[in-house]
Amino acid sequence: MSILKVRDFNSIINLVSENKRKGLKVGLICGCFDVLHIGHVRLFKFAKSKVDILTLGLDSDAAIRKSKGENRPIHSQDMRMELISHLELVDYVFPLNYQGEFGDDSSYIFWEDILGGIKPSAIITSTLADKYANSKREIAQKFNIEFIPFKEQYDVSTTAIEKMYVNGFLNIKMNYKWKNIKNY
């Protein structure tokens, strides 16, 4: 694990503040990123093209379980942080400790605390894959934080991958086309 990339919330607050003082644009993405797939990588690549420092907050196991069901997360928060810490596109990763269900009033307050504490330059999210994108946009506006929407559609999701394992590979057709790879 890249120890220097994995931080706690208070360290992230200090790092973001320090980098913004240096004139760097700091972006924040939050989510579960349970089974990393090409859609996540494209989101990170897009985000990194818009900011100097890319920070990821990873949802707690309890919040994912409440949001996605008892079979999730597939990978623990610690495993997800370790995996993300090895990606060159990501500068910092930290655990989100929210234990509730997303979409209720307490999650809105949690998001206000996160954005109000960290004060990133921008928040980036997939407006097609993140069902809370509109709430994130509203809170970003409240704190005068730039909201950068990622609008690319991709043919894969963690839910689809999970269904492949549960229902068998033959029941799910993934229409991913390999680009720039011949004779694969």
Secondary structure, 3 states (H helix, E strand, C coil): CCCCCECCHHHHHHHHHHHHHCCCCEEEEEECCCCCCHHHHHHHHHHHHHCCEEEEEECCHHHHHHHHCCCCCCCCHHHHHHHHHCCCCCCEEEECCCCCCCCCHHHHHHHHHHHHHHCCCEEEEECCCCCCHHHHHHHHHHCCCEEEEECCCCCCCHHHHHHHHHHCHHHCCCCCCCCCCCCC
